[in-house]
Every structure is written in structure tokens, then in C-alpha cells.
Amino acid sequence: MQDRIFLAGATGAIGTALIPLLRAAGYEVHGATRNADRCAALEAAGATPVVVDVFDSSALRTTLARIRPRQVMHQLTDLALLGDPARAGEAARRNARIRDEGTRNLVAAALAAGSETLVAQSIDWIYAPQAVRPCDEEQALDLDAQGDRRVSVMGVVALERQVLGAPGITGTVLRYGRLYGPGTGATARPATNALHVEGAAWAALLALRHGGGVFNIAEDESEVSTARARATLGWRPGMSGLPAIAA
């Protein structure tokens, strides 16, 4: 019997790259979107479309109770305003809300559905300025940040605490670097903490099997150490293609 996974954020850049990996590895993928017009693309990719809004806690709980996924993947972000400097503050608040309130709803629904594993997307540029570089996962976060950065950092802190503290669920947090590649809007490799979207998707797949805890995920020449991800997940920069293993 296939492992059943609920993928929140299935039509985002990482979700789009992740679905083929999950299907090739033998997972039954239920891909969530808020927009019904994206269902055809999810079906074409091999996922079962699920139309649900993460902010509708009742509908989300009902949906996961029906699907009963063993695994839940949280790849949700709200980056619609990212390219508009005049609305940077609103963009930060919207993304923080999905990381706080959206995560809270997703964790509650996963717990009610009896899910065993939860893997969530975080970011790796939230370490405190005084943290020793390259930062490992134990370094302090920038809790004294101000302005829009503080909004973003505290949103991430809320997400990570909820995922790692969910009782009875193996929670994994992937602190991704700065994404580039298909679907990200960035074709050029960032100068620091770069991460190709395929590498991010591979980390998520590996975390389903070997996860539990926090992992930095970035390419070489970064401000973070990825030693833990390499040793525990078996992840490495440049991973691409489809897995030759079955779930």
C-alpha cells in the first residue's frame, strides 16, 4: 500500500518540483491549492487535487480527516507581493501569517487525522548577526530584529515551534536558502545561501524518511553549515532527477 501524503503548497515552486519526486518514490500525493483552476495541472502531474484554504481551519480539518494522510508536507508561502517594494511590510505580514496561523491550522488538522510525519519549509537567513558563521542549526536566531525583518523572523519562529512541538508527530523543519530555478522568479544563482529549487524538493523527499529536527539546506559557499543535512538526510547540493527507490 502506498504512503499517502498531503502536500500543502502543491502548486508553488517547490511543490511543483516535489510532486514528480514523490510519485516516482511511490507516494500517493494529495496536492492542496486554494484555486480550483489549478486542479488540472495537479492532475497532470500525478497528484489528486484538493481545493482548500489553510486559513479555513474547519474545512482543513475535514479534508485531512477524509484523506487520512500518514505524511503531511507544509510548503506554503505567500509571496504575491514580494516584487513590490512599496508593499514590503504587507508582504512580510502576509507571509508571517501563513507561517503562524496557517501552520497552527495544518498541525491541528494533521493531529486530528492521525498523521505521523510533518515536514515544513523554513528559511536559513534568520540567524542572529552575532552568530558564528557558517551557522549550524544550534546558533541563535535574530530575535532582536526590527521592522519587517522582525515580522519575518517571528513568523518563522512560530512555524518551527509548532511543527517541532506537535505531540505524537515527527516534525522536521527545513531551513532553505535563497531559491532560484524554475517557478521561483530567479533565474540567476544568488550570491549567498543559494539553493536550486530541485535541491529543495529533494531535501523534502529525504526528510520524509530520515527527518526529525531542524536542517539547513543550501549550496556550498553559504553562511550556513549543511553538515547535519548531509549526514542525517543524505542530502547534498546538486541533487536532481527522479529517485530510483520505492517508498
C-alpha positions as CSV (number, residue, x, y, z in Angstrom):
1,M,0.0,0.0,0.0
2,Q,1.3,3.4,-0.9
3,D,2.1,6.0,1.7
4,R,-0.4,8.8,1.4
5,I,0.9,12.4,1.7
6,F,-1.0,15.7,1.9
7,L,1.1,18.4,0.2
8,A,0.1,21.9,1.2
9,G,1.5,24.4,-1.3
10,A,1.4,21.9,-4.1
11,T,1.4,24.5,-6.9
12,G,4.3,26.6,-5.6
13,A,7.8,26.3,-7.0
14,I,8.9,23.6,-4.5
15,G,5.6,21.8,-4.7
16,T,5.7,21.6,-8.4
17,A,9.3,20.2,-8.3
18,L,8.4,17.8,-5.5
19,I,5.3,16.1,-6.9
20,P,7.3,14.1,-9.6
21,L,9.8,13.0,-6.9
22,L,7.1,11.9,-4.6
23,R,5.3,10.0,-7.3
24,A,8.5,8.3,-8.5
25,A,9.2,7.3,-4.9
26,G,5.8,5.6,-4.6
27,Y,3.8,8.1,-2.7
28,E,0.1,8.8,-3.2
29,V,0.0,12.6,-3.4
30,H,-2.9,14.8,-2.5
31,G,-1.9,18.3,-3.6
32,A,-3.7,21.2,-2.0
33,T,-4.4,24.5,-3.7
34,R,-6.8,27.4,-3.0
35,N,-7.6,27.9,-6.7
36,A,-9.8,25.4,-8.5
37,D,-8.3,26.4,-11.8
38,R,-5.0,24.8,-10.8
39,C,-6.5,21.3,-10.4
40,A,-5.9,20.3,-14.0
41,A,-2.2,20.9,-13.6
42,L,-2.0,18.9,-10.4
43,E,-3.8,16.0,-12.0
44,A,-1.4,16.2,-15.0
45,A,1.5,16.0,-12.6
46,G,0.1,12.8,-11.0
47,A,-1.4,14.3,-7.8
48,T,-5.0,14.2,-6.6
49,P,-6.2,17.8,-6.4
50,V,-7.6,19.2,-3.1
51,V,-9.1,22.6,-3.0
52,V,-8.9,24.0,0.5
53,D,-7.7,27.2,2.2
54,V,-5.3,26.8,5.1
55,F,-6.9,29.6,6.9
56,D,-10.3,27.8,7.0
57,S,-9.4,25.6,9.9
58,S,-12.7,23.6,9.9
59,A,-12.5,22.8,6.2
60,L,-8.9,21.9,6.5
61,R,-9.6,19.5,9.4
62,T,-12.5,17.9,7.5
63,T,-10.3,17.5,4.4
64,L,-7.4,15.8,6.3
65,A,-9.9,13.6,8.2
66,R,-11.2,12.4,4.8
67,I,-7.8,11.8,3.3
68,R,-6.1,10.5,6.4
69,P,-2.5,11.1,5.2
70,R,0.3,9.4,7.0
71,Q,2.6,12.2,5.9
72,V,1.9,16.0,5.7
73,M,4.2,18.4,3.8
74,H,4.0,22.2,4.5
75,Q,5.4,24.1,1.6
76,L,3.1,27.1,1.9
77,T,4.2,30.7,1.5
78,D,2.5,34.0,0.4
79,L,4.9,35.7,-1.9
80,A,2.5,37.5,-4.2
81,L,3.7,41.0,-3.1
82,L,7.4,40.2,-2.9
83,G,8.3,42.1,-6.0
84,D,6.6,45.4,-4.9
85,P,9.0,47.4,-2.6
86,A,6.1,49.8,-1.7
87,R,4.2,46.9,-0.1
88,A,7.1,45.2,1.6
89,G,5.6,45.5,5.0
90,E,2.3,44.0,3.9
91,A,4.2,41.2,2.1
92,A,6.1,40.3,5.3
93,R,2.9,40.3,7.4
94,R,1.0,38.1,4.9
95,N,3.9,35.5,4.8
96,A,4.2,35.6,8.6
97,R,0.5,34.9,8.9
98,I,0.7,31.8,6.8
99,R,3.7,30.6,8.8
100,D,1.9,31.2,12.1
101,E,-1.9,30.8,11.7
102,G,-1.6,28.6,8.7
103,T,0.8,26.3,10.4
104,R,-1.3,26.2,13.5
105,N,-4.3,25.0,11.4
106,L,-2.3,22.5,9.5
107,V,-0.8,21.0,12.6
108,A,-4.2,20.7,14.3
109,A,-5.6,19.0,11.2
110,A,-2.7,16.6,11.0
111,L,-3.0,15.7,14.6
112,A,-6.8,15.1,14.3
113,A,-6.2,12.9,11.2
114,G,-3.6,10.7,12.9
115,S,-0.7,11.8,10.7
116,E,2.7,10.6,11.8
117,T,5.1,12.9,9.9
118,L,5.2,16.7,9.2
119,V,7.8,18.4,7.1
120,A,7.8,22.2,6.9
121,Q,9.6,24.8,4.9
122,S,11.5,27.5,6.8
123,I,14.4,29.8,5.8
124,D,18.1,30.0,6.7
125,W,18.7,33.7,6.8
126,I,17.2,34.2,10.2
127,Y,20.3,33.7,12.3
128,A,21.4,36.5,14.7
129,P,24.1,38.8,13.4
130,Q,26.5,37.7,16.1
131,A,26.1,34.0,15.4
132,V,29.2,32.2,14.3
133,R,29.4,31.7,10.5
134,P,28.9,29.3,9.0
135,C,25.8,28.9,11.2
136,D,24.8,25.4,12.3
137,E,21.3,24.7,13.5
138,E,22.1,25.4,17.1
139,Q,23.1,29.1,16.5
140,A,20.8,31.8,17.9
141,L,18.1,33.3,15.7
142,D,17.7,37.0,15.2
143,L,15.0,37.5,17.9
144,D,16.1,41.2,18.3
145,A,15.4,42.0,14.7
146,Q,13.3,45.1,14.0
147,G,10.8,46.2,11.4
148,D,9.8,43.9,8.5
149,R,12.7,41.5,9.4
150,R,11.3,41.0,12.8
151,V,7.9,40.2,11.4
152,S,9.5,37.6,9.1
153,V,11.7,36.1,11.9
154,M,8.9,35.8,14.4
155,G,6.7,34.1,11.7
156,V,9.4,31.5,11.2
157,V,9.8,31.0,14.9
158,A,6.1,30.4,15.3
159,L,6.2,27.9,12.4
160,E,9.2,26.0,13.8
161,R,7.9,25.8,17.3
162,Q,4.5,24.4,16.2
163,V,6.0,21.8,13.9
164,L,8.6,20.6,16.3
165,G,6.3,20.7,19.3
166,A,3.4,18.8,17.7
167,P,2.7,15.8,20.1
168,G,3.0,12.4,18.5
169,I,4.2,13.7,15.2
170,T,7.8,13.5,13.9
171,G,8.3,17.1,12.9
172,T,11.1,18.3,10.5
173,V,12.0,21.9,9.7
174,L,14.0,22.6,6.5
175,R,15.7,26.0,6.7
176,Y,16.0,26.6,2.9
177,G,18.5,29.0,1.3
178,R,17.5,31.6,-1.3
179,L,15.7,29.8,-4.0
180,Y,16.4,30.0,-7.7
181,G,15.4,28.0,-10.8
182,P,12.0,27.2,-12.4
183,G,9.0,28.8,-10.8
184,T,11.0,30.9,-8.3
185,G,11.2,34.1,-10.4
186,A,15.0,34.0,-10.0
187,T,17.0,32.5,-12.9
188,A,20.4,33.7,-11.6
189,R,22.0,32.0,-8.7
190,P,22.0,34.2,-5.6
191,A,25.4,35.3,-4.3
192,T,24.9,33.8,-0.8
193,N,22.9,31.0,0.6
194,A,21.8,29.9,-2.9
195,L,19.5,26.8,-3.3
196,H,18.2,25.4,-6.5
197,V,14.5,24.5,-6.3
198,E,15.3,20.9,-7.3
199,G,17.7,20.6,-4.3
200,A,15.0,22.0,-2.0
201,A,12.5,19.4,-3.3
202,W,15.0,16.6,-2.8
203,A,15.6,17.7,0.8
204,A,11.8,17.5,1.4
205,L,11.6,14.0,0.0
206,L,14.6,12.7,2.1
207,A,13.2,14.3,5.2
208,L,10.1,12.1,5.0
209,R,12.3,9.1,5.6
210,H,15.2,10.4,7.7
211,G,13.9,13.6,9.2
212,G,13.1,14.8,12.7
213,G,14.6,18.2,13.8
214,V,16.0,21.2,12.1
215,F,18.2,21.2,9.0
216,N,20.0,23.9,7.0
217,I,19.6,23.3,3.2
218,A,21.8,25.4,1.0
219,E,24.5,25.1,-1.6
220,D,28.2,25.5,-1.0
221,E,29.7,28.9,-0.3
222,S,26.8,29.7,2.1
223,E,26.6,31.4,5.5
224,V,25.2,28.2,7.0
225,S,26.5,24.7,7.6
226,T,24.7,21.8,5.9
227,A,26.7,19.1,7.7
228,R,23.7,17.8,9.6
229,A,21.6,17.5,6.4
230,R,24.4,15.7,4.6
231,A,25.0,13.3,7.5
232,T,21.4,12.6,8.6
233,L,19.3,13.1,5.5
234,G,21.8,12.1,2.9
235,W,21.2,15.4,1.1
236,R,23.8,17.2,-1.0
237,P,23.8,20.2,-3.3
238,G,23.1,19.5,-6.9
239,M,20.7,16.6,-6.3
240,S,18.3,16.3,-9.3
241,G,16.4,13.8,-11.4
242,L,13.9,11.2,-10.2
243,P,14.6,8.8,-7.3
244,A,15.2,5.2,-8.2
245,I,13.7,3.9,-5.0
246,A,10.2,3.0,-3.8
247,A,8.5,4.3,-0.7
